[in-house]
């Protein structure tokens, strides 16, 4: 195993451990740290009183992407699907033409429940001009793997 391969393996294991450890705001903070390193145009979104965060936990100026994190202690299919629908519609309403892509970032350690897959498919059908993507462990690993090791 080369030094680079060892380093990648180490970072993958570190990511795996962090994803198991973190839920809620801790997961969101971890996601923000990753994205700030991966995308120089990534901005964290701070909730502001009654207006909240406009259903965005982060925004990429470069790609007009709104990121929404979901990291409950336990994920139920129905609750997660409701969250997808509510957060997407809220973001679409607030960000309007400044949102070209919406990413549902989740911390679950397995596949998405079928209710969430269906909710995402329905949103894609309803809004074909917008990119709507899930990002779980594999997607986060793809981002981390692309970072400089230096």
C-alpha positions as CSV (number, residue, x, y, z in Angstrom):
1,X,0.0,0.0,0.0
2,X,1.4,3.4,-1.0
3,X,1.5,6.4,1.3
4,X,-1.3,8.0,-0.7
5,X,-3.5,4.9,-0.5
6,X,-2.9,4.6,3.2
7,X,-3.8,8.3,3.7
8,X,-7.0,7.8,1.7
9,X,-7.9,4.7,3.7
10,X,-7.3,6.7,6.9
11,X,-9.5,9.6,5.8
12,X,-12.3,7.2,4.7
13,X,-12.3,5.5,8.1
14,X,-12.2,8.9,9.9
15,X,-15.2,10.0,7.8
16,X,-17.0,6.8,8.7
17,X,-16.4,7.2,12.4
18,X,-17.5,10.9,12.3
19,X,-20.8,10.0,10.5
20,X,-21.6,7.4,13.1
21,X,-20.9,9.8,16.0
22,X,-22.7,12.9,14.7
23,X,-26.4,13.7,14.6
24,X,-28.4,16.9,14.5
25,X,-26.3,20.2,14.6
26,X,-23.1,18.3,15.1
27,X,-23.6,16.6,11.7
28,X,-24.5,19.9,10.1
29,X,-21.3,21.5,11.5
30,X,-19.2,18.6,10.2
31,X,-20.8,18.8,6.8
32,X,-20.1,22.6,6.7
33,X,-16.4,22.0,7.5
34,X,-16.1,19.6,4.6
35,X,-17.9,21.8,2.2
36,X,-15.9,24.9,3.1
37,X,-12.7,23.0,2.2
38,X,-14.3,21.5,-1.0
39,X,-16.0,24.6,-2.4
40,X,-14.5,28.0,-2.0
41,X,-17.9,29.5,-2.8
42,X,-19.8,27.5,-0.1
43,X,-21.5,29.7,2.5
44,X,-23.0,28.6,5.8
45,X,-26.5,29.9,6.3
46,X,-27.4,31.2,9.8
47,X,-30.9,31.0,11.0
48,X,-32.4,34.4,11.6
49,X,-35.3,34.6,14.1
50,X,-38.7,33.8,12.7
51,X,-37.4,33.5,9.1
52,X,-35.1,30.7,10.1
53,X,-32.5,29.6,7.5
54,X,-34.8,29.6,4.5
55,X,-34.5,25.8,4.5
56,X,-30.8,26.0,3.7
57,X,-27.9,24.7,5.8
58,X,-25.5,25.9,3.1
59,X,-25.3,27.5,-0.3
60,X,-22.8,27.3,-3.1
61,X,-22.5,30.6,-5.0
62,X,-20.7,28.8,-7.9
63,X,-23.3,26.2,-8.5
64,X,-26.4,27.9,-7.0
65,X,-26.9,24.8,-4.8
66,X,-28.9,24.8,-1.6
67,X,-27.9,22.1,0.8
68,X,-30.3,20.8,3.5
69,X,-29.0,18.5,6.2
70,X,-31.0,15.8,8.0
71,X,-29.4,13.9,10.8
72,X,-31.9,12.6,13.3
73,X,-31.0,10.0,16.0
74,X,-33.3,7.6,14.2
75,X,-34.8,8.0,10.7
76,X,-38.3,6.9,10.0
77,X,-39.4,6.7,6.4
78,X,-42.6,8.7,6.7
79,X,-40.9,11.5,8.8
80,X,-37.9,11.7,6.5
81,X,-40.1,11.9,3.4
82,X,-42.2,14.7,5.0
83,X,-38.9,16.5,5.8
84,X,-37.7,16.2,2.2
85,X,-41.0,17.7,0.8
86,X,-41.2,20.5,3.4
87,X,-37.6,21.5,3.2
88,X,-37.5,21.4,-0.6
89,X,-40.7,23.5,-1.0
90,X,-39.5,26.0,1.6
91,X,-36.1,26.4,-0.1
92,X,-37.7,26.7,-3.6
93,X,-40.0,29.4,-2.2
94,X,-37.2,31.4,-0.5
95,X,-34.4,31.0,-3.0
96,X,-36.5,31.0,-6.2
97,X,-34.2,31.4,-9.3
98,X,-31.1,31.5,-7.1
99,X,-31.5,27.7,-6.6
100,X,-30.5,25.6,-9.5
101,X,-29.8,22.5,-7.5
102,X,-31.1,21.2,-4.1
103,X,-29.2,18.5,-2.2
104,X,-30.7,16.5,0.7
105,X,-27.7,15.6,2.9
106,X,-28.4,12.7,5.3
107,X,-26.3,11.0,7.9
108,X,-27.9,7.6,7.9
109,X,-25.6,4.6,7.6
110,X,-27.6,2.7,5.1
111,X,-29.8,3.2,2.1
112,X,-32.7,5.7,2.1
113,X,-36.1,4.5,3.1
114,X,-38.4,3.9,0.0
115,X,-40.6,6.8,1.2
116,X,-37.7,9.2,0.8
117,X,-36.7,7.8,-2.6
118,X,-40.3,8.2,-3.8
119,X,-40.4,11.8,-2.4
120,X,-37.2,12.7,-4.2
121,X,-38.5,11.1,-7.5
122,X,-41.8,13.0,-7.2
123,X,-40.0,16.3,-6.7
124,X,-37.8,15.6,-9.7
125,X,-40.9,14.9,-11.8
126,X,-42.6,18.1,-10.5
127,X,-39.6,20.3,-11.1
128,X,-37.6,18.9,-14.1
129,X,-35.6,22.2,-14.5
130,X,-34.0,21.8,-11.0
131,X,-31.4,19.2,-10.1
132,X,-32.5,17.4,-6.9
133,X,-30.0,15.0,-5.4
134,X,-29.5,13.0,-2.2
135,X,-26.1,13.0,-0.6
136,X,-25.3,10.3,1.9
137,X,-22.1,8.6,3.1
138,X,-20.9,7.8,-0.5
139,X,-21.5,11.3,-1.7
140,X,-19.7,12.8,1.3
141,X,-16.8,10.4,0.7
142,X,-16.6,11.5,-2.9
143,X,-16.2,15.1,-1.7
144,X,-13.7,14.3,0.9
145,X,-11.7,12.1,-1.4
146,X,-11.4,15.0,-3.8
147,X,-9.8,17.2,-1.2
148,X,-6.1,17.9,-1.1
149,X,-4.2,15.8,1.4
150,X,-1.8,18.5,2.2
